[in-house]
């Protein structure tokens, strides 16, 4: 996104993007290694165009850092890096927020056309972040379902061992496993593993169940 901004937007000499998660900057990308400083100074002092865009949800312009009075810390850092104007906007695809900032080396070079281009790029970046988040959530769900299925299969196998060894029903076998789990502060799956490995009732006495 920042690479496309520097290539496509007229007057844009550099760009930076921040992914905000839970109110904190989680990921930062920039077209130049010095640009992260302009985000850090805003986070440190608690004000600046990026924070304004994040709070207000609107495009925030800084036409000339030499005459900027709203954010003196940001303006000072920007001038030191040769940044004379900037354009910041926030796109909120879900709980996360993507902030894109365009930087110009000359004052007032980022106009209305730059705003339109930046909005398109921010929306694209936000969509990618949203899809990545959904994909990650889907993978976590699949992993949890797989783990649950594996745990269920393990417990069912252990129940079968106890039912055969003790001549009891499925409910009683499961209850015995739960009692051992609570008494020994073990997971039921750990008890199940011990029962399967023992292949017999001896495991009950070794685990402290004398019933």
N, CA and C atoms as a LAMMPS dump frame, in Angstrom:
ITEM: TIMESTEP
0
ITEM: NUMBER OF ATOMS
633
ITEM: BOX BOUNDS ff ff ff
-5.0000000000000000e+02 5.0000000000000000e+02
-5.0000000000000000e+02 5.0000000000000000e+02
-5.0000000000000000e+02 5.0000000000000000e+02
ITEM: ATOMS id mol type element x y z
1 1 1 N 0.818 -1.201 0
2 1 2 C 0 0 0
3 1 3 C 0.862 1.267 0
4 2 1 N 1.905 1.293 0.828
5 2 2 C 2.75 2.494 0.858
6 2 3 C 3.565 2.61 -0.427
7 3 1 N 3.951 1.473 -1.006
8 3 2 C 4.694 1.522 -2.268
9 3 3 C 3.812 2.061 -3.385
10 4 1 N 2.555 1.621 -3.417
11 4 2 C 1.633 2.11 -4.443
12 4 3 C 1.352 3.595 -4.259
13 5 1 N 1.298 4.044 -3.014
14 5 2 C 1.039 5.462 -2.752
15 5 3 C 2.136 6.334 -3.337
16 6 1 N 3.38 5.928 -3.13
17 6 2 C 4.494 6.737 -3.648
18 6 3 C 4.564 6.698 -5.164
19 7 1 N 4.05 5.619 -5.763
20 7 2 C 4.096 5.517 -7.222
21 7 3 C 2.912 6.199 -7.896
22 8 1 N 1.741 6.11 -7.265
23 8 2 C 0.519 6.519 -7.944
24 8 3 C 0.041 7.927 -7.615
25 9 1 N 0.369 8.412 -6.422
26 9 2 C -0.204 9.692 -5.981
27 9 3 C 0.748 10.839 -6.316
28 10 1 N 0.261 11.777 -7.1
29 10 2 C 1.071 12.932 -7.472
30 10 3 C 1.422 13.752 -6.237
31 11 1 N 2.667 14.169 -6.128
32 11 2 C 3.111 14.987 -5.003
33 11 3 C 3.48 14.193 -3.778
34 12 1 N 3.304 12.87 -3.82
35 12 2 C 3.631 12.021 -2.658
36 12 3 C 5.071 11.563 -2.769
37 13 1 N 5.905 11.996 -1.825
38 13 2 C 7.316 11.616 -1.819
39 13 3 C 7.586 10.394 -0.945
40 14 1 N 6.658 10.086 -0.066
41 14 2 C 6.802 8.933 0.816
42 14 3 C 5.47 8.637 1.475
43 15 1 N 5.347 7.459 2.048
44 15 2 C 4.083 7.084 2.686
45 15 3 C 4.349 6.137 3.842
46 16 1 N 3.424 6.157 4.788
47 16 2 C 3.501 5.249 5.928
48 16 3 C 2.114 4.731 6.257
49 17 1 N 2.034 3.506 6.714
50 17 2 C 0.751 2.905 7.093
51 17 3 C 0.894 2.259 8.457
52 18 1 N -0.129 2.412 9.273
53 18 2 C -0.125 1.842 10.622
54 18 3 C -1.385 1.014 10.814
55 19 1 N -1.222 -0.194 11.322
56 19 2 C -2.358 -1.013 11.729
57 19 3 C -2.523 -0.844 13.234
58 20 1 N -3.65 -0.267 13.62
59 20 2 C -3.944 -0.047 15.041
60 20 3 C -4.821 -1.181 15.544
61 21 1 N -4.412 -1.777 16.656
62 21 2 C -5.171 -2.875 17.258
63 21 3 C -5.312 -2.599 18.744
64 22 1 N -6.554 -2.556 19.215
65 22 2 C -6.836 -2.248 20.624
66 22 3 C -6.247 -0.903 21.036
67 23 1 N -6.311 0.061 20.12
68 23 2 C -5.841 1.4 20.432
69 23 3 C -4.343 1.584 20.41
70 24 1 N -3.603 0.569 19.987
71 24 2 C -2.144 0.65 19.956
72 24 3 C -1.632 0.341 18.553
73 25 1 N -0.536 0.991 18.134
74 25 2 C 0.041 0.677 16.827
75 25 3 C 0.673 -0.708 16.845
76 26 1 N 0.124 -1.635 16.062
77 26 2 C 0.598 -3.017 16.068
78 26 3 C 1.59 -3.301 14.95
79 27 1 N 1.354 -2.724 13.781
80 27 2 C 2.223 -2.963 12.62
81 27 3 C 2.432 -1.643 11.899
82 28 1 N 3.67 -1.388 11.483
83 28 2 C 3.97 -0.158 10.756
84 28 3 C 4.762 -0.5 9.505
85 29 1 N 4.378 0.12 8.393
86 29 2 C 5.108 -0.045 7.136
87 29 3 C 5.376 1.336 6.568
88 30 1 N 6.539 1.523 5.972
89 30 2 C 6.904 2.83 5.442
90 30 3 C 7.748 2.675 4.194
91 31 1 N 7.673 3.668 3.338
92 31 2 C 8.463 3.651 2.11
93 31 3 C 9.897 4.1 2.342
94 32 1 N 10.172 4.653 3.545
95 32 2 C 11.524 5.1 3.887
96 32 3 C 11.776 4.786 5.357
97 33 1 N 12.966 4.305 5.716
98 33 2 C 13.233 3.89 7.098
99 33 3 C 13.156 5.004 8.132
100 34 1 N 13.191 6.271 7.703
101 34 2 C 13.139 7.373 8.663
102 34 3 C 11.705 7.741 9.043
103 35 1 N 10.739 7.326 8.234
104 35 2 C 9.36 7.76 8.457
105 35 3 C 8.707 7.231 9.733
106 36 1 N 9.062 6.04 10.233
107 36 2 C 8.454 5.602 11.499
108 36 3 C 8.623 6.598 12.638
109 37 1 N 9.655 7.43 12.574
110 37 2 C 9.864 8.432 13.618
111 37 3 C 8.674 9.385 13.714
112 38 1 N 8.031 9.657 12.575
113 38 2 C 6.906 10.586 12.581
114 38 3 C 5.672 9.992 13.254
115 39 1 N 5.59 8.665 13.296
116 39 2 C 4.516 8.018 14.044
117 39 3 C 4.879 7.956 15.517
118 40 1 N 6.119 7.63 15.79
119 40 2 C 6.57 7.506 17.179
120 40 3 C 6.424 8.82 17.938
121 41 1 N 6.747 9.931 17.292
122 41 2 C 6.652 11.216 17.985
123 41 3 C 5.199 11.55 18.306
124 42 1 N 4.285 11.147 17.449
125 42 2 C 2.866 11.409 17.713
126 42 3 C 2.342 10.542 18.856
127 43 1 N 2.737 9.263 18.869
128 43 2 C 2.313 8.366 19.945
129 43 3 C 2.882 8.839 21.279
130 44 1 N 4.13 9.303 21.245
131 44 2 C 4.787 9.75 22.487
132 44 3 C 4.132 10.99 23.076
133 45 1 N 3.85 11.964 22.225
134 45 2 C 3.271 13.214 22.748
135 45 3 C 1.743 13.176 22.802
136 46 1 N 1.13 12.179 22.17
137 46 2 C -0.32 12.024 22.233
138 46 3 C -1.108 12.912 21.299
139 47 1 N -0.449 13.467 20.283
140 47 2 C -1.178 14.289 19.313
141 47 3 C -0.428 14.307 17.985
142 48 1 N -1.192 14.595 16.93
143 48 2 C -0.616 14.618 15.598
144 48 3 C -1.682 14.284 14.567
145 49 1 N -1.391 14.434 13.301
146 49 2 C -2.394 14.198 12.256
147 49 3 C -2.898 12.759 12.196
148 50 1 N -2.015 11.793 12.428
149 50 2 C -2.47 10.399 12.401
150 50 3 C -3.444 10.128 13.542
151 51 1 N -3.126 10.611 14.731
152 51 2 C -4.022 10.415 15.876
153 51 3 C -5.332 11.165 15.674
154 52 1 N -5.261 12.327 15.029
155 52 2 C -6.48 13.082 14.741
156 52 3 C -7.362 12.32 13.763
157 53 1 N -6.754 11.749 12.725
158 53 2 C -7.516 10.959 11.754
159 53 3 C -8.111 9.728 12.412
160 54 1 N -7.355 9.121 13.31
161 54 2 C -7.815 7.936 14.018
162 54 3 C -9.016 8.263 14.913
163 55 1 N -8.957 9.411 15.577
164 55 2 C -10.023 9.806 16.503
165 55 3 C -11.253 10.332 15.781
166 56 1 N -11.028 11.188 14.786
167 56 2 C -12.131 11.85 14.109
168 56 3 C -12.724 11.03 12.969
169 57 1 N -11.948 10.081 12.442
170 57 2 C -12.436 9.287 11.334
171 57 3 C -12.525 10.048 10.03
172 58 1 N -11.801 11.154 9.93
173 58 2 C -11.819 11.981 8.734
174 58 3 C -10.391 12.21 8.238
175 59 1 N -10.306 12.64 6.987
176 59 2 C -9.002 12.954 6.41
177 59 3 C -8.444 14.212 7.074
178 60 1 N -7.186 14.155 7.481
179 60 2 C -6.542 15.268 8.171
180 60 3 C -5.358 15.747 7.337
181 61 1 N -5.376 17.011 6.984
182 61 2 C -4.325 17.578 6.15
183 61 3 C -3.391 18.469 6.952
184 62 1 N -2.144 18.42 6.605
185 62 2 C -1.153 19.348 7.125
186 62 3 C -0.514 20.002 5.897
187 63 1 N -1.024 21.146 5.457
188 63 2 C -0.569 21.756 4.193
189 63 3 C 0.904 22.143 4.188
190 64 1 N 1.406 22.621 5.352
191 64 2 C 2.793 23.069 5.4
192 64 3 C 3.312 22.9 6.823
193 65 1 N 4.235 22.004 7.009
194 65 2 C 4.768 21.77 8.359
195 65 3 C 5.519 22.983 8.901
196 66 1 N 5.967 23.857 8.014
197 66 2 C 6.693 25.043 8.466
198 66 3 C 5.76 25.995 9.205
199 67 1 N 4.48 26 8.847
200 67 2 C 3.502 26.887 9.475
201 67 3 C 2.522 26.14 10.375
202 68 1 N 2.777 24.877 10.629
203 68 2 C 1.851 24.066 11.426
204 68 3 C 1.952 24.404 12.912
205 69 1 N 0.803 24.781 13.515
206 69 2 C 0.767 25.15 14.929
207 69 3 C -0.014 24.153 15.778
208 70 1 N -0.797 23.283 15.153
209 70 2 C -1.615 22.337 15.918
210 70 3 C -0.78 21.244 16.572
211 71 1 N 0.257 20.792 15.876
212 71 2 C 1.066 19.672 16.363
213 71 3 C 2.54 20.047 16.257
214 72 1 N 3.046 20.856 17.17
215 72 2 C 4.43 21.344 17.068
216 72 3 C 5.475 20.221 17.099
217 73 1 N 5.237 19.18 17.883
218 73 2 C 6.207 18.085 17.952
219 73 3 C 6.314 17.368 16.603
220 74 1 N 5.148 17.106 16.024
221 74 2 C 5.132 16.445 14.714
222 74 3 C 5.764 17.33 13.652
223 75 1 N 5.407 18.606 13.654
224 75 2 C 5.929 19.542 12.655
225 75 3 C 7.45 19.642 12.737
226 76 1 N 7.973 19.681 13.952
227 76 2 C 9.415 19.776 14.133
228 76 3 C 10.125 18.537 13.584
229 77 1 N 9.591 17.355 13.912
230 77 2 C 10.19 16.117 13.422
231 77 3 C 10.078 16.018 11.904
232 78 1 N 8.94 16.442 11.361
233 78 2 C 8.73 16.383 9.914
234 78 3 C 9.713 17.293 9.182
235 79 1 N 9.896 18.505 9.679
236 79 2 C 10.834 19.438 9.045
237 79 3 C 12.255 18.89 9.083
238 80 1 N 12.604 18.238 10.168
239 80 2 C 13.941 17.67 10.299
240 80 3 C 14.181 16.576 9.255
241 81 1 N 13.1 15.901 8.852
242 81 2 C 13.211 14.83 7.868
243 81 3 C 12.929 15.312 6.439
244 82 1 N 12.679 16.602 6.297
245 82 2 C 12.421 17.138 4.971
246 82 3 C 11 16.985 4.492
247 83 1 N 10.059 16.715 5.397
248 83 2 C 8.641 16.593 5.06
249 83 3 C 7.972 17.951 5.231
250 84 1 N 7.37 18.45 4.161
251 84 2 C 6.749 19.776 4.212
252 84 3 C 5.226 19.734 4.236
253 85 1 N 4.625 18.596 3.89
254 85 2 C 3.165 18.481 3.993
255 85 3 C 2.802 17.013 4.156
256 86 1 N 1.584 16.773 4.645
257 86 2 C 1.141 15.391 4.83
258 86 3 C -0.372 15.3 4.752
259 87 1 N -0.815 14.088 4.538
260 87 2 C -2.247 13.81 4.42
261 87 3 C -2.494 12.478 5.121
262 88 1 N -3.325 12.483 6.166
263 88 2 C -3.561 11.266 6.956
264 88 3 C -5.038 10.905 6.951
265 89 1 N -5.323 9.622 6.809
266 89 2 C -6.705 9.168 6.886
267 89 3 C -6.75 7.779 7.487
268 90 1 N -7.906 7.432 8.059
269 90 2 C -8.084 6.152 8.729
270 90 3 C -9.198 5.371 8.065
271 91 1 N -8.996 4.068 7.934
272 91 2 C -10.017 3.175 7.387
273 91 3 C -10.232 2.073 8.4
274 92 1 N -11.496 1.858 8.775
275 92 2 C -11.819 0.902 9.83
276 92 3 C -12.617 -0.267 9.245
277 93 1 N -11.94 -1.352 8.804
278 93 2 C -12.657 -2.493 8.239
279 93 3 C -13.407 -3.306 9.288
280 94 1 N -12.901 -3.332 10.514
281 94 2 C -13.549 -4.055 11.611
282 94 3 C -13.051 -3.448 12.914
283 95 1 N -12.647 -4.263 13.857
284 95 2 C -12.141 -3.725 15.124
285 95 3 C -10.786 -3.057 14.938
286 96 1 N -10.015 -3.515 13.959
287 96 2 C -8.726 -2.907 13.67
288 96 3 C -8.902 -1.674 12.787
289 97 1 N -7.899 -0.815 12.792
290 97 2 C -7.944 0.407 11.987
291 97 3 C -6.65 0.521 11.188
292 98 1 N -6.785 0.832 9.91
293 98 2 C -5.626 1.074 9.052
294 98 3 C -5.518 2.574 8.813
295 99 1 N -4.377 3.161 9.178
296 99 2 C -4.129 4.581 8.939
297 99 3 C -3.053 4.728 7.871
298 100 1 N -3.35 5.512 6.872
299 100 2 C -2.406 5.775 5.792
300 100 3 C -2.043 7.249 5.806
301 101 1 N -0.755 7.549 5.718
302 101 2 C -0.284 8.93 5.661
303 101 3 C 0.608 9.111 4.439
304 102 1 N 0.296 10.14 3.668
305 102 2 C 1.122 10.515 2.527
306 102 3 C 1.973 11.71 2.925
307 103 1 N 3.223 11.709 2.524
308 103 2 C 4.149 12.79 2.853
309 103 3 C 4.655 13.44 1.57
310 104 1 N 4.732 14.768 1.606
311 104 2 C 5.24 15.509 0.463
312 104 3 C 6.487 16.288 0.822
313 105 1 N 7.414 16.382 -0.133
314 105 2 C 8.66 17.11 0.112
315 105 3 C 8.508 18.609 -0.109
316 106 1 N 7.38 19.001 -0.706
317 106 2 C 7.104 20.419 -0.916
318 106 3 C 5.754 20.766 -0.305
319 107 1 N 5.562 21.981 0.181
320 107 2 C 4.296 22.34 0.816
321 107 3 C 3.136 22.359 -0.188
322 108 1 N 1.952 21.972 0.312
323 108 2 C 0.693 22.047 -0.437
324 108 3 C 0.727 21.283 -1.767
325 109 1 N 1.413 20.164 -1.794
326 109 2 C 1.447 19.368 -3.027
327 109 3 C 0.453 18.206 -2.986
328 110 1 N -0.213 17.998 -1.847
329 110 2 C -1.186 16.912 -1.722
330 110 3 C -2.591 17.524 -1.679
331 111 1 N -3.247 17.533 -2.825
332 111 2 C -4.558 18.175 -2.946
333 111 3 C -5.705 17.185 -2.959
334 112 1 N -6.878 17.613 -3.467
335 112 2 C -8.084 16.768 -3.499
336 112 3 C -7.881 15.447 -4.238
337 113 1 N -7.119 15.476 -5.331
338 113 2 C -6.877 14.232 -6.054
339 113 3 C -6.071 13.253 -5.204
340 114 1 N -5.184 13.786 -4.408
341 114 2 C -4.399 12.94 -3.51
342 114 3 C -5.295 12.289 -2.466
343 115 1 N -6.289 13.041 -1.994
344 115 2 C -7.217 12.508 -0.994
345 115 3 C -7.978 11.322 -1.568
346 116 1 N -8.484 11.47 -2.794
347 116 2 C -9.246 10.395 -3.428
348 116 3 C -8.384 9.145 -3.612
349 117 1 N -7.158 9.341 -4.06
350 117 2 C -6.254 8.204 -4.263
351 117 3 C -5.912 7.536 -2.943
352 118 1 N -5.659 8.347 -1.91
353 118 2 C -5.32 7.799 -0.59
354 118 3 C -6.494 7.002 -0.02
355 119 1 N -7.711 7.485 -0.23
356 119 2 C -8.888 6.774 0.262
357 119 3 C -9.025 5.412 -0.404
358 120 1 N -8.757 5.361 -1.695
359 120 2 C -8.831 4.076 -2.398
360 120 3 C -7.778 3.1 -1.873
361 121 1 N -6.57 3.602 -1.681
362 121 2 C -5.495 2.748 -1.189
363 121 3 C -5.763 2.268 0.239
364 122 1 N -6.28 3.174 1.087
365 122 2 C -6.578 2.792 2.468
366 122 3 C -7.688 1.748 2.512
367 123 1 N -8.693 1.911 1.647
368 123 2 C -9.78 0.932 1.59
369 123 3 C -9.255 -0.425 1.133
370 124 1 N -8.334 -0.409 0.164
371 124 2 C -7.724 -1.654 -0.299
372 124 3 C -6.929 -2.316 0.822
373 125 1 N -6.112 -1.514 1.519
374 125 2 C -5.337 -2.062 2.628
375 125 3 C -6.23 -2.595 3.731
376 126 1 N -7.313 -1.869 4.026
377 126 2 C -8.247 -2.322 5.051
378 126 3 C -8.919 -3.624 4.678
379 127 1 N -9.256 -3.758 3.382
380 127 2 C -9.889 -4.994 2.921
381 127 3 C -8.945 -6.178 3.071
382 128 1 N -7.674 -5.952 2.755
383 128 2 C -6.681 -7.023 2.898
384 128 3 C -6.538 -7.424 4.364
385 129 1 N -6.478 -6.418 5.246
386 129 2 C -6.371 -6.701 6.674
387 129 3 C -7.591 -7.474 7.161
388 130 1 N -8.78 -7.064 6.692
389 130 2 C -10.003 -7.749 7.084
390 130 3 C -10.014 -9.202 6.643
391 131 1 N -9.578 -9.452 5.404
392 131 2 C -9.532 -10.824 4.907
393 131 3 C -8.508 -11.652 5.669
394 132 1 N -7.369 -11.033 5.984
395 132 2 C -6.349 -11.752 6.744
396 132 3 C -6.857 -12.115 8.135
397 133 1 N -7.611 -11.183 8.737
398 133 2 C -8.164 -11.439 10.064
399 133 3 C -9.179 -12.575 10.018
400 134 1 N -10.041 -12.564 8.986
401 134 2 C -11.044 -13.615 8.847
402 134 3 C -10.369 -14.961 8.594
403 135 1 N -9.315 -14.955 7.785
404 135 2 C -8.603 -16.189 7.499
405 135 3 C -7.963 -16.752 8.769
406 136 1 N -7.353 -15.85 9.559
407 136 2 C -6.742 -16.288 10.808
408 136 3 C -7.767 -16.854 11.772
409 137 1 N -8.943 -16.21 11.842
410 137 2 C -10.003 -16.691 12.718
411 137 3 C -10.51 -18.051 12.257
412 138 1 N -10.631 -18.228 10.934
413 138 2 C -11.078 -19.513 10.395
414 138 3 C -10.079 -20.617 10.73
415 139 1 N -8.787 -20.306 10.626
416 139 2 C -7.766 -21.301 10.95
417 139 3 C -7.814 -21.672 12.425
418 140 1 N -8.038 -20.669 13.289
419 140 2 C -8.133 -20.954 14.721
420 140 3 C -9.345 -21.841 15.013
421 141 1 N -10.465 -21.556 14.337
422 141 2 C -11.668 -22.362 14.54
423 141 3 C -11.444 -23.803 14.119
424 142 1 N -10.815 -23.978 12.951
425 142 2 C -10.519 -25.333 12.472
426 142 3 C -9.609 -26.063 13.447
427 143 1 N -8.597 -25.353 13.96
428 143 2 C -7.669 -25.974 14.914
429 143 3 C -8.391 -26.393 16.186
430 144 1 N -9.287 -25.533 16.681
431 144 2 C -10.021 -25.866 17.898
432 144 3 C -10.939 -27.067 17.677
433 145 1 N -11.592 -27.102 16.508
434 145 2 C -12.474 -28.231 16.204
435 145 3 C -11.68 -29.528 16.084
436 146 1 N -10.51 -29.44 15.453
437 146 2 C -9.676 -30.625 15.309
438 146 3 C -9.203 -31.127 16.674
439 147 1 N -8.786 -30.183 17.529
440 147 2 C -8.33 -30.561 18.87
441 147 3 C -9.466 -31.188 19.675
442 148 1 N -10.671 -30.609 19.525
443 148 2 C -11.823 -31.148 20.254
444 148 3 C -12.166 -32.557 19.778
445 149 1 N -12.08 -32.758 18.457
446 149 2 C -12.371 -34.087 17.912
447 149 3 C -11.351 -35.114 18.383
448 150 1 N -10.077 -34.708 18.403
449 150 2 C -9.026 -35.618 18.854
450 150 3 C -9.19 -35.952 20.335
451 151 1 N -9.56 -34.944 21.13
452 151 2 C -9.765 -35.175 22.566
453 151 3 C -10.947 -36.108 22.795
454 152 1 N -12.012 -35.895 22.041
455 152 2 C -13.197 -36.755 22.181
456 152 3 C -12.862 -38.207 21.827
457 153 1 N -12.097 -38.382 20.749
458 153 2 C -11.723 -39.736 20.345
459 153 3 C -10.859 -40.403 21.421
460 154 1 N -9.972 -39.632 22.033
461 154 2 C -9.093 -40.171 23.072
462 154 3 C -9.9 -40.607 24.29
463 155 1 N -10.848 -39.761 24.711
464 155 2 C -11.674 -40.073 25.877
465 155 3 C -12.556 -41.283 25.599
466 156 1 N -13.116 -41.349 24.395
467 156 2 C -13.969 -42.49 24.045
468 156 3 C -13.177 -43.793 24.068
469 157 1 N -11.928 -43.74 23.601
470 157 2 C -11.09 -44.938 23.605
471 157 3 C -10.795 -45.38 25.034
472 158 1 N -10.507 -44.407 25.907
473 158 2 C -10.227 -44.73 27.31
474 158 3 C -11.477 -45.287 27.996
475 159 1 N -12.632 -44.754 27.669
476 159 2 C -13.879 -45.277 28.226
477 159 3 C -14.058 -46.742 27.848
478 160 1 N -13.732 -47.06 26.6
479 160 2 C -13.853 -48.451 26.16
480 160 3 C -12.946 -49.371 26.943
481 161 1 N -11.715 -48.888 27.229
482 161 2 C -10.78 -49.697 28.01
483 161 3 C -11.34 -49.969 29.403
484 162 1 N -11.858 -48.915 30.064
485 162 2 C -12.4 -49.084 31.409
486 162 3 C -13.649 -49.953 31.414
487 163 1 N -14.511 -49.783 30.444
488 163 2 C -15.734 -50.58 30.369
489 163 3 C -15.407 -52.066 30.264
490 164 1 N -14.393 -52.372 29.469
491 164 2 C -13.993 -53.768 29.311
492 164 3 C -13.305 -54.287 30.567
493 165 1 N -12.439 -53.45 31.161
494 165 2 C -11.663 -53.902 32.318
495 165 3 C -12.509 -54.001 33.578
496 166 1 N -13.457 -53.07 33.771
497 166 2 C -14.234 -53.016 35.006
498 166 3 C -15.643 -53.564 34.86
499 167 1 N -16.045 -53.831 33.636
500 167 2 C -17.392 -54.335 33.416
501 167 3 C -18.454 -53.3 33.737
502 168 1 N -18.159 -52.041 33.477
503 168 2 C -19.107 -50.966 33.775
504 168 3 C -19.636 -50.344 32.491
505 169 1 N -20.597 -49.439 32.645
506 169 2 C -21.154 -48.746 31.493
507 169 3 C -20.335 -47.517 31.117
508 170 1 N -20.713 -46.895 30.009
509 170 2 C -19.978 -45.736 29.507
510 170 3 C -20.047 -44.558 30.471
511 171 1 N -21.232 -44.323 31.047
512 171 2 C -21.381 -43.188 31.956
513 171 3 C -20.516 -43.362 33.2
514 172 1 N -20.485 -44.583 33.749
515 172 2 C -19.685 -44.824 34.944
516 172 3 C -18.195 -44.696 34.642
517 173 1 N -17.786 -45.178 33.469
518 173 2 C -16.379 -45.074 33.09
519 173 3 C -15.956 -43.612 32.977
520 174 1 N -16.817 -42.807 32.384
521 174 2 C -16.506 -41.38 32.247
522 174 3 C -16.471 -40.703 33.611
523 175 1 N -17.395 -41.099 34.504
524 175 2 C -17.422 -40.514 35.834
525 175 3 C -16.153 -40.842 36.601
526 176 1 N -15.653 -42.079 36.472
527 176 2 C -14.42 -42.461 37.144
528 176 3 C -13.25 -41.624 36.627
529 177 1 N -13.21 -41.388 35.325
530 177 2 C -12.149 -40.574 34.738
531 177 3 C -12.215 -39.138 35.259
532 178 1 N -13.393 -38.599 35.396
533 178 2 C -13.554 -37.234 35.898
534 178 3 C -13.14 -37.13 37.36
535 179 1 N -13.464 -38.145 38.142
536 179 2 C -13.079 -38.147 39.559
537 179 3 C -11.559 -38.129 39.699
538 180 1 N -10.884 -38.95 38.899
539 180 2 C -9.419 -38.978 38.933
540 180 3 C -8.858 -37.637 38.482
541 181 1 N -9.476 -37.069 37.451
542 181 2 C -9.028 -35.775 36.93
543 181 3 C -9.064 -34.701 38.008
544 182 1 N -10.162 -34.664 38.78
545 182 2 C -10.306 -33.656 39.832
546 182 3 C -9.377 -33.936 41.008
547 183 1 N -9.257 -35.192 41.371
548 183 2 C -8.443 -35.551 42.53
549 183 3 C -6.961 -35.311 42.279
550 184 1 N -6.508 -35.567 41.057
551 184 2 C -5.088 -35.444 40.736
552 184 3 C -4.742 -34.156 40.007
553 185 1 N -5.74 -33.284 39.806
554 185 2 C -5.532 -32.02 39.086
555 185 3 C -4.924 -32.28 37.707
556 186 1 N -5.511 -33.232 37.024
557 186 2 C -5.085 -33.596 35.678
558 186 3 C -6.224 -33.322 34.699
559 187 1 N -5.856 -33.101 33.469
560 187 2 C -6.876 -32.986 32.429
561 187 3 C -7.478 -34.366 32.181
562 188 1 N -8.74 -34.373 31.77
563 188 2 C -9.396 -35.647 31.468
564 188 3 C -8.653 -36.368 30.349
565 189 1 N -8.141 -35.582 29.389
566 189 2 C -7.401 -36.209 28.29
567 189 3 C -6.106 -36.857 28.783
568 190 1 N -5.491 -36.276 29.814
569 190 2 C -4.285 -36.876 30.388
570 190 3 C -4.621 -38.186 31.089
571 191 1 N -5.751 -38.201 31.799
572 191 2 C -6.201 -39.438 32.439
573 191 3 C -6.497 -40.486 31.372
574 192 1 N -7.143 -40.062 30.297
575 192 2 C -7.48 -40.978 29.21
576 192 3 C -6.218 -41.582 28.601
577 193 1 N -5.207 -40.746 28.403
578 193 2 C -3.949 -41.237 27.832
579 193 3 C -3.311 -42.284 28.739
580 194 1 N -3.32 -42.023 30.054
581 194 2 C -2.737 -42.981 31.004
582 194 3 C -3.498 -44.3 30.982
583 195 1 N -4.811 -44.235 30.876
584 195 2 C -5.634 -45.455 30.849
585 195 3 C -5.353 -46.259 29.583
586 196 1 N -5.267 -45.572 28.459
587 196 2 C -5.01 -46.261 27.187
588 196 3 C -3.642 -46.912 27.195
589 197 1 N -2.66 -46.218 27.74
590 197 2 C -1.307 -46.763 27.774
591 197 3 C -1.208 -47.953 28.712
592 198 1 N -2.011 -47.959 29.777
593 198 2 C -1.97 -49.069 30.73
594 198 3 C -2.7 -50.287 30.191
595 199 1 N -3.739 -50.054 29.382
596 199 2 C -4.574 -51.105 28.816
597 199 3 C -5.155 -52.004 29.9
598 200 1 N -5.448 -51.456 31.056
599 200 2 C -6.033 -52.279 32.098
600 200 3 C -6.446 -51.468 33.298
601 201 1 N -7.076 -52.098 34.298
602 201 2 C -7.582 -51.388 35.474
603 201 3 C -6.507 -50.95 36.445
604 202 1 N -5.279 -51.432 36.289
605 202 2 C -4.228 -51.063 37.231
606 202 3 C -3.996 -49.564 37.27
607 203 1 N -4.311 -48.904 36.186
608 203 2 C -4.07 -47.468 36.141
609 203 3 C -4.872 -46.734 37.192
610 204 1 N -6.032 -47.244 37.564
611 204 2 C -6.873 -46.567 38.547
612 204 3 C -6.17 -46.477 39.897
613 205 1 N -5.552 -47.564 40.302
614 205 2 C -4.837 -47.53 41.588
615 205 3 C -3.594 -46.679 41.486
616 206 1 N -2.922 -46.713 40.343
617 206 2 C -1.707 -45.897 40.185
618 206 3 C -2.029 -44.405 40.149
619 207 1 N -3.238 -44.079 39.715
620 207 2 C -3.642 -42.685 39.681
621 207 3 C -4.342 -42.26 40.966
622 208 1 N -4.476 -43.158 41.9
623 208 2 C -5.029 -42.769 43.181
624 208 3 C -6.504 -43.008 43.315
625 209 1 N -7.131 -43.742 42.407
626 209 2 C -8.568 -44.048 42.499
627 209 3 C -8.713 -45.464 43.023
628 210 1 N -9.232 -45.6 44.243
629 210 2 C -9.338 -46.925 44.879
630 210 3 C -10.765 -47.455 44.868
631 211 1 N -11.681 -46.791 44.17
632 211 2 C -13.082 -47.214 44.192
633 211 3 C -13.265 -48.468 43.361
